Amino acid sequence: MKTIYQTMYATLVGRVDKTLELVADALSHSRCDREHVNQIGEMLKAALLETEGMYLETGDGE
């Protein structure tokens, strides 16, 4: 596996893990309001965009 793909995988998994921790924390403290759900969505979106950018930089995404 190319190093960039390992980096992309690690980045995406790490970001998703942090987001899931936020979800668990919000649920355990009954803070599941619109603001928290929006924050979670933005974190996941940012993770996807970051790894997409990495992929496109490899030239494989063209």
Helices and strands as residue ranges (DSSP letters): H 3-28, H 34-58
